[in-house]
């Protein structure tokens, strides 16, 4: 009965005609949906065919690169090669270990992670680290609460201004207040794990636990993983039809979008999936207005308090805009809402979010491979942080595909505007019903 109801609803989306046991009406229905099926073919491949190899290739390369960069300072030769090989193979445990085992293990992995971080933070003082993101965050907030312009904060290794946008530092105030910034990435990952439905928590925790860059970020109190985790938690959310929920969602989008420029594109993918594809123009105008207001509010306060000349000369846009040529990121930003519009399920949305965040970062990798500097331990700008900006979203996208219940049919039940989406999914009950006629 459910399958027939889906067929009737899908038919009404295209026009009113009789759905009966005859083949003519079903053939007409399939012809009407053929265009959408063809349009979504490439996104289906990105989700079901290319996602897993790409994510695990990135995770394996990131593990080997991190081991080479940091373990290589202590060992060399065959010992270093063995460590790189073992760390590169670690992500394959996510595929080898059965899902039911992962679901039983993830609470214990979480407990061990908290214990490991507590010991690591106690044994590795912040001042001994050769990473300065914790220091920049601490100096930024210290200057802010002292009434000084925060983007003049510097560290032992970098001159001002800091790179992240204001909301990333403001969200980390509780961790800074208790005196251990390391809690910021750890709690952010916990938020991400508890945001994904229960069936996906085991695979996600296993994927994060086998990622060496994630452990590295936790130990050195960096904020890249925290940033990606908060963005991922937002991408898992839906958009209710209540106006208050729309306002809250817009506010959250403004916060997570005003953290790093590289995470704006995944937010636009979400907007395309939740707003554009549903033609929710009124809700979309409210949502976008609130998101833009919240995102620009910290910048407006900085200008109002310290003046435009200071902000013009010392702001994060100067740094984030100079990391790479703007043409690729701008092109991806322009395409992101339309890519999200074709993402008819949460699986496809998360896959699209990974790709739009990964491609700009991958373009930074190419020059280091061509000139050979990738294999230089003391190389400059390309470092482990660039992996984490998209790696966490990739691991999250893979975990969503492993979680039961994430189907186009579930999305149809949640959103009345996507009733015809069942016809675009070859595994949906509606398409399976067609095969029986």
CORHUWO-V177554 format. One record per residue. N is the residue number from 0. RES is the residue in one small letter. SS is DSSP state (a for helix, b for strand, c for the rest). PSI is psi in whole degrees, -180 to 180 (* if undefined). Layout:
# CORHUWO-V177554
n = [N	N]
res = [RES	RES]
ss = [SS	SS]
psi = [PSI	PSI]
This chain:
# CORHUWO-V177554
n = [0	1	2	3	4	5	6	7	8	9	10	11	12	13	14	15	16	17	18	19	20	21	22	23	24	25	26	27	28	29	30	31	32	33	34	35	36	37	38	39	40	41	42	43	44	45	46	47	48	49	50	51	52	53	54	55	56	57	58	59	60	61	62	63	64	65	66	67	68	69	70	71	72	73	74	75	76	77	78	79	80	81	82	83	84	85	86	87	88	89	90	91	92	93	94	95	96	97	98	99	100	101	102	103	104	105	106	107	108	109	110	111	112	113	114	115	116	117	118	119	120	121	122	123	124	125	126	127	128	129	130	131	132	133	134	135	136	137	138	139	140	141	142	143	144	145	146	147	148	149	150	151	152	153	154	155	156	157	158	159	160	161	162	163	164	165	166	167	168	169	170	171	172	173	174	175	176	177	178	179	180	181	182	183	184	185	186	187	188	189	190	191	192	193	194	195	196	197	198	199	200	201	202	203	204	205	206	207	208	209	210	211	212	213	214	215	216	217	218	219	220	221	222	223	224	225	226	227	228	229	230	231	232	233	234	235	236	237	238	239	240	241	242	243	244	245	246	247	248	249	250	251	252	253	254	255	256	257	258	259	260	261	262	263	264	265	266	267	268	269	270	271	272	273	274	275	276	277	278	279	280	281	282	283	284	285	286	287	288	289	290	291	292	293	294	295	296	297	298	299	300	301	302	303	304	305	306	307	308	309	310	311	312	313	314	315	316	317	318	319	320	321	322	323	324	325	326	327	328	329	330	331	332	333	334	335	336	337	338	339	340	341	342	343	344	345	346	347	348	349	350	351	352	353	354	355	356	357	358	359	360	361	362	363	364	365	366	367	368	369	370	371	372	373	374	375	376	377	378	379	380	381	382	383	384	385	386	387	388	389	390	391	392	393	394	395	396	397	398	399	400	401	402	403	404	405	406	407	408	409	410	411	412	413	414	415	416	417	418	419	420	421	422	423	424	425	426	427	428	429	430	431	432	433	434	435	436]
res = [x	x	x	x	x	x	x	x	x	x	x	x	x	x	x	x	x	x	x	x	x	x	x	x	x	x	x	x	x	x	x	x	x	x	x	x	x	x	x	x	x	x	x	x	x	x	x	x	x	x	x	x	x	x	x	x	x	x	x	x	x	x	x	x	x	x	x	x	x	x	x	x	x	x	x	x	x	x	x	x	x	x	x	x	x	x	x	x	x	x	x	x	x	x	x	x	x	x	x	x	x	x	x	x	x	x	x	x	x	x	x	x	x	x	x	x	x	x	x	x	x	x	x	x	x	x	x	x	x	x	x	x	x	x	x	x	x	x	x	x	x	x	x	x	x	x	x	x	x	x	x	x	x	x	x	x	x	x	x	x	x	x	x	x	x	x	x	x	x	x	x	x	x	x	x	x	x	x	x	x	x	x	x	x	x	x	x	x	x	x	x	x	x	x	x	x	x	x	x	x	x	x	x	x	x	x	x	x	x	x	x	x	x	x	x	x	x	x	x	x	x	x	x	x	x	x	x	x	x	x	x	x	x	x	x	x	x	x	x	x	x	x	x	x	x	x	x	x	x	x	x	x	x	x	x	x	x	x	x	x	x	x	x	x	x	x	x	x	x	x	x	x	x	x	x	x	x	x	x	x	x	x	x	x	x	x	x	x	x	x	x	x	x	x	x	x	x	x	x	x	x	x	x	x	x	x	x	x	x	x	x	x	x	x	x	x	x	x	x	x	x	x	x	x	x	x	x	x	x	x	x	x	x	x	x	x	x	x	x	x	x	x	x	x	x	x	x	x	x	x	x	x	x	x	x	x	x	x	x	x	x	x	x	x	x	x	x	x	x	x	x	x	x	x	x	x	x	x	x	x	x	x	x	x	x	x	x	x	x	x	x	x	x	x	x	x	x	x	x	x	x	x	x	x	x	x	x	x	x	x	x	x	x	x	x	x	x	x	x	x	x	x	x	x	x	x	x	x	x	x	x	x	x	x	x	x	x]
ss = [c	a	a	a	a	a	a	a	a	a	a	a	a	a	c	c	c	c	c	c	c	c	a	a	a	a	a	a	a	a	a	a	a	a	a	a	a	a	a	c	a	a	a	a	a	a	a	a	c	a	a	a	a	a	a	a	a	a	a	a	a	a	a	a	a	a	a	a	a	a	a	a	a	c	c	c	a	a	a	a	a	a	a	a	a	a	a	a	a	a	c	c	a	a	a	a	c	c	a	a	a	a	a	a	a	a	a	a	a	a	a	a	a	a	a	a	a	a	a	a	a	a	a	c	c	a	a	a	c	c	c	c	a	a	a	a	a	a	a	a	a	a	a	a	a	c	c	c	c	a	a	a	c	c	c	c	c	c	c	c	c	c	c	c	c	a	a	a	a	a	a	c	a	a	a	a	a	a	c	c	c	a	a	a	a	a	a	a	a	a	a	a	a	a	a	c	c	a	a	a	a	a	a	a	a	a	a	a	a	c	c	a	a	a	a	a	a	a	a	c	c	c	c	a	a	a	a	a	a	a	a	a	a	a	a	c	c	c	c	c	c	c	a	a	a	a	a	a	a	a	a	a	a	a	a	a	a	c	c	c	a	a	a	a	a	a	a	a	a	a	a	a	a	a	a	a	c	c	c	c	a	a	a	a	a	a	a	a	a	a	a	a	a	a	a	a	a	a	a	a	a	a	a	a	a	a	c	a	a	a	a	a	a	c	c	c	a	a	a	a	c	c	c	c	c	a	a	a	a	a	a	a	a	a	a	a	a	a	a	a	a	c	c	c	c	a	a	a	a	a	a	a	a	a	a	a	a	a	a	a	a	a	a	a	a	a	a	a	a	a	c	c	a	a	a	c	c	c	c	c	c	c	c	a	a	a	a	a	a	a	a	a	a	a	a	a	a	a	a	a	a	a	c	c	c	c	c	a	a	a	a	a	a	a	c	a	a	a	a	a	a	a	a	a	c	c	c	c	a	a	a	a	a	a	a	a	c]
psi = [-37	-41	-41	-36	-40	-39	-42	-46	-43	-38	-40	-26	-36	-23	165	113	163	133	109	-168	-10	158	-23	-46	-38	-38	-40	-42	-42	-38	-39	-30	-3	-37	-46	-36	-44	-39	-29	4	-45	-35	-33	-42	-41	-31	-47	-26	-49	-17	-53	-49	-40	-47	-45	-29	-44	-44	-42	-44	-40	-40	-47	-40	-41	-43	-43	-39	-39	-42	-28	-14	-16	-34	166	-178	-142	-28	-44	-41	-39	-43	-43	-40	-46	-42	-34	-33	-14	-42	-21	-15	-29	-29	-35	-44	128	155	-40	-30	-41	-39	-30	-29	-26	-35	-38	-35	-39	-43	-44	-36	-43	-44	-43	-44	-42	-43	-43	-40	-32	-39	-25	95	149	-38	-18	-7	147	23	138	10	-37	-38	-42	-40	-43	-45	-37	-51	-35	-46	-39	-48	-12	0	17	157	118	-29	11	7	142	178	-175	-23	-15	146	164	160	160	157	-45	157	165	-39	-27	-41	-37	-37	-28	8	-43	-42	-41	-38	-34	-5	7	100	-18	-24	-24	-55	-34	-46	-36	-41	-38	-39	-43	-44	-41	-11	-39	140	159	-37	-20	-4	-40	-54	-38	-45	-40	-43	-42	-37	-25	8	111	-40	-32	-45	-40	-45	-36	-43	-42	5	41	169	6	-49	-41	-43	-50	-37	-41	-40	-44	-40	-38	-40	-24	-12	160	-178	108	163	1	137	-35	-39	-36	-42	-45	-42	-41	-39	-43	-39	-39	-37	-53	-27	-28	52	-54	147	-31	-15	4	-40	-46	-34	-39	-33	-44	-44	-40	-37	-41	-26	-57	-45	-27	-3	42	70	-39	-47	-37	-38	-39	-47	-49	-37	-45	-43	-46	-41	-48	-39	-38	-14	-48	-39	-41	-39	-41	-43	-40	-37	-45	-5	155	-42	-42	-45	-41	-39	-24	87	157	-20	-28	-39	-49	-28	-10	2	-40	171	137	-9	-45	-49	-38	-39	-41	-38	-42	-33	-20	-46	-36	-33	-44	-32	-31	-4	95	1	166	-34	-47	-37	-46	-37	-44	-39	-39	-46	-41	-22	-26	-40	-45	-38	-36	-34	-24	-23	-33	-49	-35	-29	-37	-39	0	-2	-13	-32	8	119	-35	26	172	-104	-36	121	-174	-26	-33	-28	-43	-22	-30	-20	-44	-41	-35	-45	-36	-42	-41	-40	-35	-38	-21	-10	130	144	-13	92	165	-33	-40	-40	-36	-40	-32	-30	114	-22	-9	39	-31	-3	-24	-29	-20	-5	116	-17	3	157	-34	-45	-34	-35	-35	-39	-23	-18	*]
